[in-house]
Amino acid sequence: MREKRSLLWFKNELRLQDNEILFRAAAKASFVLPVYIIDPAQFQPKKFRFPKTGYYRAKFLIESLTDLKTALQGRGADLHVYIGRAEEIIPQLVRQLNLSVVYASQETGSEELYIQNAIDLQLKKLGVSLELYWQNTLYHVDDIPWPIQRLPDTFTNFRKELEQESQVRKNFPIPEIAYQQEIASHVIPTLQDLGFSPQPTDARSAIEFKGGEQKAKERMQEYFWEKDLLRTYKETRNELLGPDYSSKFSAWLSLGCISPRTIYEEVKRYEQERIKNDSTYWLIFELMWRDYFRFASKKYGSKIFQHNGLRNKTLISNNNVDLFEKWRIGETGVDFIDANMKELLYSGFMSNRGRQNVASFLTKDYKVDWTWGAAWFESQLIDYDVSSNWLNWAYIAGVGNDPREDRYFNTESQVRKYDPKGEYSRHWLAGKADVLKHAPESNIIS
């Protein structure tokens, strides 16, 4: 019998399908209050005067929340969006509504864990439990072959043993939600409420990302079934131009608008109905890379944000703000680097190949502190994921999970291989002076 009155704390699982906290809350509670909390501090200028969450991330978040709210309302529920600090709002709601349990996803990031632990401590004082469930990886943390502190130091060893020893769990179905309207609905803030001015979509953008579970499923349907692009994913994934050289799932994965397991199940269906080849495997391979970074962030904690990284390796950086600024706005004078940085600045996206090159250029050519670049990516990337972003940067900088010493991307050789005709560079550098005049003020260091 369901007697618990519960709060369902949404964070980075903004979906209904394959959402364990939603499934557990619906099964155990007679009353469920779905809540999302926006901390305004995330949108305020920080180091170098840009916010942790910039315009593109904020826009995608609002679209994803709007989609989730609509989906819940279609099932007789609602999403209540609050602005403030979670460690203040959640205990207040628990007291106000006489709730007995809070459901949430487990965290790995140090800041997120700090908030989670602070809330847990307050709830214990109220006699209320915080039930945490592991989500948003392909493989469940309880199913990997090692305790987290013995996670292999290289991805290859991780992948080989994982594939031999572990299985991907099944999706959770969408449940019926026991919801009662006891408090007034809370509206989702606008971009203006968060301090941003609306910006037109740059016509050079490869794809216009729209947040939400519905858009994630539409993209999967288009990429797999309508355009049949999965069969060539491995061959095209290092390209630079257009919407379809890669899946672009990372944006929706970053906020949990779709789960890795949902994508995995669709890949398996595609293999049965269309073709099974290196490309279908390679998409799963990339999901395993994402898992590896998530598990590594759990293992190493706050070390993933530190200049010396996982290896505690001494790096010599000049910390030249002028060089960082040239890199950040795409004014280094190296066309391939500048084109990639313009794409990030004006669309919130960059290819994986581009990310590796610009990170190598900043850290190896300019010798600027890698954490500065990681912070700019955190602000700008629509598909920002704390584990993948910071550990990828540490990897390129030489202080992460890279078995090779001093990995370096030679820009000239990369251009010859991936942009031999200069099409990508011309695409993003065309009219760059005029575009720069209209760069969003909130994204420019002053």
Secondary structure, 3 states (H helix, E strand, C coil): CCCEEEEEEECCCCCCCCCHHHHHHHHHEEEEEEEEEECHHHHCECHHHCECCCHHHHHHHHHHHHHHHHHHHCCCCCCEEEECCHHHHHHHHHHHHCCCEEEEECCCCHHHHHHHHHHHHHHHHCCCEEEEECCCCCCCHHHCCCCHHHCCCCHHHHHHHHHHHCCCCCCCCCCCCCCCCCCCCCCCCCCCCCCCCCCCCCCCCCCCCCCCHHHHHHHHHHHHHHCCCHHHHHHHCCCCCCCCCCCCCHHHHHCCCCCHHHHHHHHHHHHHHCCCCHHHHHHHHHHHHHHHHHHHHHHHHHHHHCCCCCCCCCCCCCCCHHHHHHHHCCCCCCHHHHHHHHHHHHHCCCCHHHHHHHHHHHHHHCCCCHHHHHHHHHHHCCCCCHHHHHHHHHHHHCCCCCCCCCCCCCHHHHHHHHCCCCHHHHHHHCCHHHHHHCCCHHHCCC
